[in-house]
C-alpha cells in the first residue's frame, strides 16, 4: 500500500512517501480502502518531537488517526453487512491507502454526506461536539471561540449557534474574519490586534459564559480573565506550543469550571455517538466543515507545511 511515513523527528521534510505491506484485518476487523485522511495540528507537533509524554511515538511511523473510505475486506467473524459500506473510523496510521479498524469502531456515512466531508469531521466534529457537551453550552450563553477559523473552530461556531448561543469569534486577518462572519458569528475580533482582549470583552458585553480555547499559549492565557464568574473554560488545544496557563486558585474563587485535553479523550461508545451526531448534523445541513486545501497523500509533507504556516483557512485533508 501507499503511505506517508515519518522517518525521524523534524520538519515537514521528514514525512516521505513509502510503499508498505497491505495490512490484514484480524477477527472482528475490516480493511478500509481509504478515500481521505484527516489531518490535525497536533500531528505536526508530534512529528517535530513535541508532546512525547502524551504521544509516545517512535520513528519510523505512519501518522494520522482518522479516515473515510469504503470497507474492502472483512476479517474472521466480522458481520458481512459492513462489506462495501462507506465509513469513517479512527485508526492507527491514517496517512495510507489502506487501514485496518475494528468493526465496532466504524461509523456509517449517511448517503447525503460525501467522503471528503466525512473525513473532515472525524476528529474535529467529535471534539467540537464533545466540548460543547462538556461545557453545557445552551441558548443565551455568550461563547468566545479562540482559533475560530480553524477546522474545529469553524465547527464550534456552527454547533454553538445551533444551540442558541451568541458567539464571539477570535480569528486573525481579513480573510479569516470574513469566514467566521459568513458562518454566523455574532461578532468577530481580530487576534492580530494588540488590544484584542478589550475588543472581545466589549463584543461579549462584559464576559463570556464559556471560553473555548483551541489555541493555548499566551492567547489562551489572555482569554481566561474574560470568563464570567461561574463560567466554563475549556483549554483543549495547544497549536501555539503549550496549553493556556490558568490560575486555578482564581478559577476556584470565581467558580469557573475548567476543562482540559484529558476531558476530550472519549471512550469508544462516546466516540461512536459523537461521530454519528456530527455526521447527522452535516447530513441535515446544520453544519459544514471548512476544508481549505485537499493535498494528495504523496505530498503529505506539503500538507504539514501548510498546516504549520497557518495560512490555510479551514483545515487540510489528504486525498488518497
BAMI-133832 format. One record per residue (C-alpha): x, y, z; chain; residue number from 1; residue in three letters. Coordinates in nm, 3 decimals. Example, Ala and Ser with C-alpha at 12.3 -4.5 7.8 and 13.67 -1.06 7.14 Angstrom:
% BAMI-133832
+---------+---------+---------+----+-----+-----+
|       x |       y |       z | ch |   i |  aa |
+---------+---------+---------+----+-----+-----+
|   1.230 |  -0.450 |   0.780 |  A |   1 | ala |
|   1.367 |  -0.106 |   0.714 |  A |   2 | ser |
+---------+---------+---------+----+-----+-----+
% end
This chain:
% BAMI-133832
+---------+---------+---------+----+-----+-----+
|       x |       y |       z | ch |   i |  aa |
+---------+---------+---------+----+-----+-----+
|   0.000 |   0.000 |   0.000 |  A |   1 | unk |
|   0.099 |   0.363 |  -0.042 |  A |   2 | unk |
|   0.169 |   0.558 |   0.276 |  A |   3 | unk |
|   0.344 |   0.864 |   0.414 |  A |   4 | unk |
|   0.593 |   0.787 |   0.689 |  A |   5 | unk |
|   0.777 |   0.998 |   0.944 |  A |   6 | unk |
|   1.140 |   0.887 |   0.907 |  A |   7 | unk |
|   1.267 |   1.083 |   1.209 |  A |   8 | unk |
|   1.155 |   1.374 |   1.424 |  A |   9 | unk |
|   1.195 |   1.706 |   1.245 |  A |  10 | unk |
|   1.038 |   1.943 |   0.994 |  A |  11 | unk |
|   0.778 |   1.857 |   0.730 |  A |  12 | unk |
|   1.052 |   1.715 |   0.506 |  A |  13 | unk |
|   1.087 |   1.407 |   0.731 |  A |  14 | unk |
|   0.741 |   1.296 |   0.612 |  A |  15 | unk |
|   0.805 |   1.092 |   0.296 |  A |  16 | unk |
|   0.604 |   0.862 |   0.067 |  A |  17 | unk |
|   0.672 |   0.489 |   0.105 |  A |  18 | unk |
|   0.536 |   0.153 |  -0.003 |  A |  19 | unk |
|   0.439 |  -0.076 |   0.285 |  A |  20 | unk |
|   0.276 |  -0.421 |   0.302 |  A |  21 | unk |
|  -0.103 |  -0.419 |   0.299 |  A |  22 | unk |
|  -0.247 |  -0.462 |   0.648 |  A |  23 | unk |
|  -0.455 |  -0.774 |   0.710 |  A |  24 | unk |
|  -0.777 |  -0.750 |   0.914 |  A |  25 | unk |
|  -0.795 |  -0.983 |   1.213 |  A |  26 | unk |
|  -1.102 |  -1.124 |   1.387 |  A |  27 | unk |
|  -1.375 |  -0.863 |   1.413 |  A |  28 | unk |
|  -1.183 |  -0.617 |   1.195 |  A |  29 | unk |
|  -1.224 |  -0.468 |   0.849 |  A |  30 | unk |
|  -0.988 |  -0.344 |   0.580 |  A |  31 | unk |
|  -1.073 |   0.008 |   0.459 |  A |  32 | unk |
|  -0.979 |   0.143 |   0.117 |  A |  33 | unk |
|  -0.904 |   0.495 |   0.234 |  A |  34 | unk |
|  -1.050 |   0.783 |   0.034 |  A |  35 | unk |
|  -0.940 |   1.071 |   0.258 |  A |  36 | unk |
|  -0.726 |   1.103 |   0.569 |  A |  37 | unk |
|  -0.794 |   1.377 |   0.819 |  A |  38 | unk |
|  -0.511 |   1.598 |   0.945 |  A |  39 | unk |
|  -0.495 |   1.795 |   1.270 |  A |  40 | unk |
|  -0.235 |   2.036 |   1.403 |  A |  41 | unk |
|  -0.114 |   1.810 |   1.682 |  A |  42 | unk |
|   0.014 |   1.563 |   1.420 |  A |  43 | unk |
|   0.265 |   1.824 |   1.305 |  A |  44 | unk |
|   0.373 |   1.880 |   1.665 |  A |  45 | unk |
|   0.422 |   1.508 |   1.729 |  A |  46 | unk |
|   0.622 |   1.480 |   1.403 |  A |  47 | unk |
|   0.850 |   1.755 |   1.532 |  A |  48 | unk |
|   0.907 |   1.565 |   1.858 |  A |  49 | unk |
|   0.670 |   1.760 |   2.086 |  A |  50 | unk |
|   0.445 |   1.608 |   2.349 |  A |  51 | unk |
|   0.607 |   1.267 |   2.385 |  A |  52 | unk |
|   0.453 |   1.229 |   2.731 |  A |  53 | unk |
|   0.112 |   1.245 |   2.563 |  A |  54 | unk |
|   0.205 |   1.083 |   2.230 |  A |  55 | unk |
|   0.484 |   0.823 |   2.272 |  A |  56 | unk |
|   0.564 |   0.776 |   1.903 |  A |  57 | unk |
|   0.896 |   0.636 |   1.776 |  A |  58 | unk |
|   1.003 |   0.686 |   1.412 |  A |  59 | unk |
|   0.959 |   0.544 |   1.163 |  A |  60 | unk |
|   0.582 |   0.560 |   1.190 |  A |  61 | unk |
|   0.278 |   0.642 |   0.977 |  A |  62 | unk |
|   0.098 |   0.938 |   1.136 |  A |  63 | unk |
|  -0.269 |   1.017 |   1.150 |  A |  64 | unk |
|  -0.575 |   0.875 |   1.315 |  A |  65 | unk |
|  -0.890 |   0.941 |   1.113 |  A |  66 | unk |
|  -1.012 |   0.817 |   0.774 |  A |  67 | unk |
|  -1.310 |   0.794 |   0.547 |  A |  68 | unk |
|  -1.340 |   0.525 |   0.285 |  A |  69 | unk |
|  -1.503 |   0.201 |   0.177 |  A |  70 | unk |
|  -1.480 |  -0.135 |   0.353 |  A |  71 | unk |
|  -1.290 |  -0.361 |   0.112 |  A |  72 | unk |
|  -1.244 |  -0.683 |   0.312 |  A |  73 | unk |
|  -1.355 |  -0.846 |   0.635 |  A |  74 | unk |
|  -1.161 |  -1.031 |   0.900 |  A |  75 | unk |
|  -1.289 |  -1.357 |   1.052 |  A |  76 | unk |
|  -1.617 |  -1.317 |   1.237 |  A |  77 | unk |
|  -1.687 |  -0.965 |   1.112 |  A |  78 | unk |
|  -2.051 |  -0.900 |   1.017 |  A |  79 | unk |
|  -2.091 |  -0.918 |   0.638 |  A |  80 | unk |
|  -2.315 |  -0.609 |   0.642 |  A |  81 | unk |
|  -2.002 |  -0.392 |   0.657 |  A |  82 | unk |
|  -1.858 |  -0.508 |   0.323 |  A |  83 | unk |
|  -1.877 |  -0.225 |   0.067 |  A |  84 | unk |
|  -2.010 |   0.029 |   0.319 |  A |  85 | unk |
|  -1.888 |   0.389 |   0.324 |  A |  86 | unk |
|  -1.749 |   0.452 |   0.670 |  A |  87 | unk |
|  -1.535 |   0.669 |   0.892 |  A |  88 | unk |
|  -1.312 |   0.537 |   1.164 |  A |  89 | unk |
|  -1.031 |   0.620 |   1.399 |  A |  90 | unk |
|  -0.731 |   0.409 |   1.303 |  A |  91 | unk |
|  -0.362 |   0.390 |   1.385 |  A |  92 | unk |
|  -0.169 |   0.538 |   1.093 |  A |  93 | unk |
|  -0.423 |   0.702 |   0.864 |  A |  94 | unk |
|  -0.178 |   0.851 |   0.613 |  A |  95 | unk |
|  -0.208 |   0.539 |   0.398 |  A |  96 | unk |
|  -0.413 |   0.396 |   0.114 |  A |  97 | unk |
|  -0.542 |   0.113 |   0.334 |  A |  98 | unk |
|  -0.618 |   0.087 |   0.703 |  A |  99 | unk |
|  -0.749 |  -0.173 |   0.946 |  A | 100 | unk |
|  -1.017 |  -0.095 |   1.204 |  A | 101 | unk |
|  -1.234 |  -0.289 |   1.444 |  A | 102 | unk |
|  -1.590 |  -0.316 |   1.316 |  A | 103 | unk |
|  -1.702 |  -0.171 |   1.649 |  A | 104 | unk |
|  -1.504 |   0.147 |   1.567 |  A | 105 | unk |
|  -1.683 |   0.210 |   1.235 |  A | 106 | unk |
|  -1.945 |   0.474 |   1.174 |  A | 107 | unk |
|  -2.156 |   0.451 |   0.858 |  A | 108 | unk |
|  -2.153 |   0.765 |   0.646 |  A | 109 | unk |
|  -2.504 |   0.894 |   0.563 |  A | 110 | unk |
|  -2.599 |   0.892 |   0.195 |  A | 111 | unk |
|  -2.620 |   1.273 |   0.190 |  A | 112 | unk |
|  -2.261 |   1.319 |   0.313 |  A | 113 | unk |
|  -1.961 |   1.285 |   0.079 |  A | 114 | unk |
|  -1.643 |   1.117 |   0.195 |  A | 115 | unk |
|  -1.440 |   1.441 |   0.198 |  A | 116 | unk |
|  -1.688 |   1.599 |   0.439 |  A | 117 | unk |
|  -1.693 |   1.282 |   0.647 |  A | 118 | unk |
|  -1.313 |   1.278 |   0.681 |  A | 119 | unk |
|  -1.310 |   1.642 |   0.787 |  A | 120 | unk |
|  -1.549 |   1.558 |   1.071 |  A | 121 | unk |
|  -1.367 |   1.253 |   1.209 |  A | 122 | unk |
|  -1.156 |   1.441 |   1.464 |  A | 123 | unk |
|  -1.290 |   1.795 |   1.469 |  A | 124 | unk |
|  -1.658 |   1.705 |   1.460 |  A | 125 | unk |
|  -1.619 |   1.465 |   1.751 |  A | 126 | unk |
|  -1.412 |   1.704 |   1.960 |  A | 127 | unk |
|  -1.632 |   2.005 |   1.886 |  A | 128 | unk |
|  -1.950 |   1.818 |   1.976 |  A | 129 | unk |
|  -1.787 |   1.675 |   2.288 |  A | 130 | unk |
|  -1.653 |   2.012 |   2.405 |  A | 131 | unk |
|  -1.995 |   2.175 |   2.370 |  A | 132 | unk |
|  -2.149 |   1.894 |   2.574 |  A | 133 | unk |
|  -1.881 |   1.920 |   2.844 |  A | 134 | unk |
|  -1.920 |   2.295 |   2.874 |  A | 135 | unk |
|  -2.300 |   2.267 |   2.858 |  A | 136 | unk |
|  -2.343 |   2.545 |   2.602 |  A | 137 | unk |
|  -2.707 |   2.642 |   2.586 |  A | 138 | unk |
|  -2.938 |   2.909 |   2.448 |  A | 139 | unk |
|  -2.839 |   3.260 |   2.550 |  A | 140 | unk |
|  -2.482 |   3.173 |   2.651 |  A | 141 | unk |
|  -2.210 |   3.414 |   2.546 |  A | 142 | unk |
|  -1.939 |   3.195 |   2.390 |  A | 143 | unk |
|  -1.588 |   3.307 |   2.297 |  A | 144 | unk |
|  -1.420 |   3.080 |   2.038 |  A | 145 | unk |
|  -1.042 |   3.111 |   2.001 |  A | 146 | unk |
|  -0.884 |   2.993 |   1.675 |  A | 147 | unk |
|  -1.229 |   3.028 |   1.524 |  A | 148 | unk |
|  -1.124 |   2.997 |   1.159 |  A | 149 | unk |
|  -0.955 |   2.657 |   1.201 |  A | 150 | unk |
|  -1.101 |   2.316 |   1.132 |  A | 151 | unk |
|  -1.254 |   2.275 |   1.475 |  A | 152 | unk |
|  -1.318 |   2.643 |   1.542 |  A | 153 | unk |
|  -1.546 |   2.669 |   1.240 |  A | 154 | unk |
|  -1.747 |   2.372 |   1.368 |  A | 155 | unk |
|  -1.765 |   2.515 |   1.722 |  A | 156 | unk |
|  -1.918 |   2.834 |   1.582 |  A | 157 | unk |
|  -2.187 |   2.646 |   1.391 |  A | 158 | unk |
|  -2.271 |   2.398 |   1.665 |  A | 159 | unk |
|  -2.282 |   2.667 |   1.935 |  A | 160 | unk |
|  -2.512 |   2.880 |   1.720 |  A | 161 | unk |
|  -2.735 |   2.576 |   1.665 |  A | 162 | unk |
|  -2.770 |   2.557 |   2.045 |  A | 163 | unk |
|  -2.888 |   2.917 |   2.053 |  A | 164 | unk |
|  -2.566 |   3.072 |   2.186 |  A | 165 | unk |
|  -2.420 |   3.412 |   2.099 |  A | 166 | unk |
|  -2.074 |   3.355 |   1.951 |  A | 167 | unk |
|  -1.779 |   3.593 |   1.952 |  A | 168 | unk |
|  -1.511 |   3.452 |   1.721 |  A | 169 | unk |
|  -1.140 |   3.532 |   1.751 |  A | 170 | unk |
|  -0.952 |   3.497 |   1.421 |  A | 171 | unk |
|  -0.653 |   3.659 |   1.255 |  A | 172 | unk |
|  -0.669 |   3.873 |   0.940 |  A | 173 | unk |
|  -0.941 |   3.988 |   0.699 |  A | 174 | unk |
|  -0.994 |   3.656 |   0.517 |  A | 175 | unk |
|  -1.040 |   3.454 |   0.835 |  A | 176 | unk |
|  -1.260 |   3.722 |   0.992 |  A | 177 | unk |
|  -1.478 |   3.720 |   0.681 |  A | 178 | unk |
|  -1.515 |   3.342 |   0.709 |  A | 179 | unk |
|  -1.629 |   3.342 |   1.073 |  A | 180 | unk |
|  -1.880 |   3.616 |   0.994 |  A | 181 | unk |
|  -2.009 |   3.409 |   0.700 |  A | 182 | unk |
|  -2.055 |   3.115 |   0.938 |  A | 183 | unk |
|  -2.280 |   3.330 |   1.153 |  A | 184 | unk |
|  -2.058 |   3.453 |   1.437 |  A | 185 | unk |
|  -2.238 |   3.728 |   1.627 |  A | 186 | unk |
|  -1.916 |   3.931 |   1.641 |  A | 187 | unk |
|  -1.565 |   3.879 |   1.505 |  A | 188 | unk |
|  -1.248 |   4.005 |   1.673 |  A | 189 | unk |
|  -0.904 |   4.024 |   1.509 |  A | 190 | unk |
|  -0.648 |   3.825 |   1.709 |  A | 191 | unk |
|  -0.375 |   4.037 |   1.546 |  A | 192 | unk |
|  -0.484 |   4.350 |   1.731 |  A | 193 | unk |
|  -0.278 |   4.420 |   2.043 |  A | 194 | unk |
|  -0.594 |   4.513 |   2.233 |  A | 195 | unk |
|  -0.797 |   4.212 |   2.125 |  A | 196 | unk |
|  -0.894 |   4.115 |   2.484 |  A | 197 | unk |
|  -1.056 |   4.456 |   2.534 |  A | 198 | unk |
|  -1.232 |   4.429 |   2.197 |  A | 199 | unk |
|  -1.351 |   4.079 |   2.284 |  A | 200 | unk |
|  -1.482 |   4.196 |   2.623 |  A | 201 | unk |
|  -1.678 |   4.472 |   2.453 |  A | 202 | unk |
|  -1.815 |   4.229 |   2.193 |  A | 203 | unk |
|  -1.920 |   3.989 |   2.469 |  A | 204 | unk |
|  -2.096 |   4.261 |   2.662 |  A | 205 | unk |
|  -1.868 |   4.212 |   2.962 |  A | 206 | unk |
|  -1.762 |   3.848 |   2.982 |  A | 207 | unk |
|  -1.808 |   3.502 |   2.831 |  A | 208 | unk |
|  -2.018 |   3.231 |   2.991 |  A | 209 | unk |
|  -1.800 |   2.983 |   2.801 |  A | 210 | unk |
|  -1.449 |   3.022 |   2.659 |  A | 211 | unk |
|  -1.344 |   2.756 |   2.406 |  A | 212 | unk |
|  -0.965 |   2.770 |   2.379 |  A | 213 | unk |
|  -0.825 |   2.568 |   2.094 |  A | 214 | unk |
|  -0.512 |   2.786 |   2.072 |  A | 215 | unk |
|  -0.341 |   2.777 |   2.411 |  A | 216 | unk |
|  -0.026 |   2.970 |   2.499 |  A | 217 | unk |
|  -0.041 |   3.344 |   2.552 |  A | 218 | unk |
|  -0.372 |   3.374 |   2.366 |  A | 219 | unk |
|  -0.546 |   3.122 |   2.588 |  A | 220 | unk |
|  -0.394 |   3.273 |   2.899 |  A | 221 | unk |
|  -0.513 |   3.621 |   2.798 |  A | 222 | unk |
|  -0.863 |   3.484 |   2.734 |  A | 223 | unk |
|  -0.908 |   3.332 |   3.079 |  A | 224 | unk |
|  -0.988 |   3.665 |   3.253 |  A | 225 | unk |
|  -1.270 |   3.712 |   3.001 |  A | 226 | unk |
|  -1.456 |   3.419 |   3.158 |  A | 227 | unk |
|  -1.755 |   3.523 |   3.367 |  A | 228 | unk |
|  -1.779 |   3.423 |   3.733 |  A | 229 | unk |
|  -1.941 |   3.080 |   3.740 |  A | 230 | unk |
|  -1.849 |   3.026 |   3.374 |  A | 231 | unk |
|  -1.670 |   2.744 |   3.194 |  A | 232 | unk |
|  -1.322 |   2.749 |   3.038 |  A | 233 | unk |
|  -1.207 |   2.470 |   2.806 |  A | 234 | unk |
|  -0.833 |   2.457 |   2.727 |  A | 235 | unk |
|  -0.839 |   2.174 |   2.473 |  A | 236 | unk |
|  -0.580 |   2.291 |   2.219 |  A | 237 | unk |
|  -0.213 |   2.386 |   2.208 |  A | 238 | unk |
|  -0.108 |   2.466 |   1.849 |  A | 239 | unk |
|   0.085 |   2.760 |   1.996 |  A | 240 | unk |
|   0.320 |   2.507 |   2.159 |  A | 241 | unk |
|   0.162 |   2.481 |   2.503 |  A | 242 | unk |
|  -0.171 |   2.491 |   2.681 |  A | 243 | unk |
|  -0.306 |   2.807 |   2.841 |  A | 244 | unk |
|  -0.157 |   2.890 |   3.180 |  A | 245 | unk |
|  -0.462 |   2.926 |   3.403 |  A | 246 | unk |
|  -0.464 |   3.040 |   3.768 |  A | 247 | unk |
|  -0.656 |   2.753 |   3.924 |  A | 248 | unk |
|  -0.690 |   2.938 |   4.255 |  A | 249 | unk |
|  -0.854 |   3.228 |   4.075 |  A | 250 | unk |
|  -1.081 |   2.984 |   3.893 |  A | 251 | unk |
|  -1.187 |   2.832 |   4.226 |  A | 252 | unk |
|  -1.255 |   3.174 |   4.381 |  A | 253 | unk |
|  -1.464 |   3.279 |   4.084 |  A | 254 | unk |
|  -1.649 |   2.948 |   4.049 |  A | 255 | unk |
|  -1.511 |   2.881 |   3.699 |  A | 256 | unk |
|  -1.518 |   2.518 |   3.586 |  A | 257 | unk |
|  -1.201 |   2.418 |   3.399 |  A | 258 | unk |
|  -1.174 |   2.154 |   3.127 |  A | 259 | unk |
|  -0.853 |   2.027 |   2.964 |  A | 260 | unk |
|  -0.722 |   1.795 |   2.697 |  A | 261 | unk |
|  -0.790 |   1.491 |   2.915 |  A | 262 | unk |
|  -1.161 |   1.569 |   2.913 |  A | 263 | unk |
|  -1.187 |   1.526 |   2.536 |  A | 264 | unk |
|  -1.044 |   1.173 |   2.528 |  A | 265 | unk |
|  -1.363 |   0.978 |   2.484 |  A | 266 | unk |
|  -1.441 |   0.610 |   2.535 |  A | 267 | unk |
|  -1.527 |   0.407 |   2.221 |  A | 268 | unk |
|  -1.903 |   0.425 |   2.278 |  A | 269 | unk |
|  -1.882 |   0.803 |   2.315 |  A | 270 | unk |
|  -1.667 |   0.833 |   2.003 |  A | 271 | unk |
|  -1.930 |   0.646 |   1.802 |  A | 272 | unk |
|  -2.213 |   0.857 |   1.944 |  A | 273 | unk |
|  -2.036 |   1.189 |   1.882 |  A | 274 | unk |
|  -1.925 |   1.085 |   1.532 |  A | 275 | unk |
|  -2.280 |   0.983 |   1.443 |  A | 276 | unk |
|  -2.407 |   1.315 |   1.576 |  A | 277 | unk |
|  -2.156 |   1.519 |   1.373 |  A | 278 | unk |
|  -2.232 |   1.326 |   1.053 |  A | 279 | unk |
|  -2.604 |   1.362 |   1.118 |  A | 280 | unk |
|  -2.571 |   1.738 |   1.160 |  A | 281 | unk |
|  -2.384 |   1.753 |   0.828 |  A | 282 | unk |
|  -2.650 |   1.540 |   0.656 |  A | 283 | unk |
|  -2.918 |   1.775 |   0.788 |  A | 284 | unk |
|  -2.728 |   2.078 |   0.657 |  A | 285 | unk |
|  -2.681 |   2.232 |   1.001 |  A | 286 | unk |
|  -2.303 |   2.211 |   0.992 |  A | 287 | unk |
|  -2.037 |   2.205 |   0.723 |  A | 288 | unk |
|  -1.665 |   2.158 |   0.778 |  A | 289 | unk |
|  -1.448 |   2.417 |   0.608 |  A | 290 | unk |
|  -1.179 |   2.245 |   0.401 |  A | 291 | unk |
|  -0.918 |   2.493 |   0.285 |  A | 292 | unk |
|  -0.693 |   2.255 |   0.094 |  A | 293 | unk |
|  -0.700 |   1.895 |  -0.030 |  A | 294 | unk |
|  -0.349 |   1.756 |  -0.079 |  A | 295 | unk |
|  -0.251 |   1.421 |  -0.237 |  A | 296 | unk |
|  -0.118 |   1.160 |   0.005 |  A | 297 | unk |
|   0.220 |   1.160 |  -0.170 |  A | 298 | unk |
|   0.258 |   1.529 |  -0.077 |  A | 299 | unk |
|   0.181 |   1.486 |   0.293 |  A | 300 | unk |
|   0.491 |   1.690 |   0.378 |  A | 301 | unk |
|   0.335 |   1.981 |   0.188 |  A | 302 | unk |
|   0.016 |   1.937 |   0.390 |  A | 303 | unk |
|   0.212 |   1.963 |   0.715 |  A | 304 | unk |
|   0.392 |   2.274 |   0.590 |  A | 305 | unk |
|   0.057 |   2.432 |   0.505 |  A | 306 | unk |
|  -0.082 |   2.350 |   0.849 |  A | 307 | unk |
|   0.221 |   2.492 |   1.028 |  A | 308 | unk |
|   0.220 |   2.802 |   0.806 |  A | 309 | unk |
|  -0.130 |   2.884 |   0.935 |  A | 310 | unk |
|  -0.221 |   3.048 |   0.606 |  A | 311 | unk |
|  -0.494 |   2.799 |   0.515 |  A | 312 | unk |
|  -0.848 |   2.899 |   0.606 |  A | 313 | unk |
|  -1.019 |   2.591 |   0.748 |  A | 314 | unk |
|  -0.849 |   2.252 |   0.752 |  A | 315 | unk |
|  -0.621 |   2.045 |   0.530 |  A | 316 | unk |
|  -0.728 |   1.694 |   0.421 |  A | 317 | unk |
|  -0.518 |   1.429 |   0.246 |  A | 318 | unk |
|  -0.669 |   1.271 |  -0.066 |  A | 319 | unk |
|  -0.577 |   0.908 |  -0.111 |  A | 320 | unk |
+---------+---------+---------+----+-----+-----+
% end
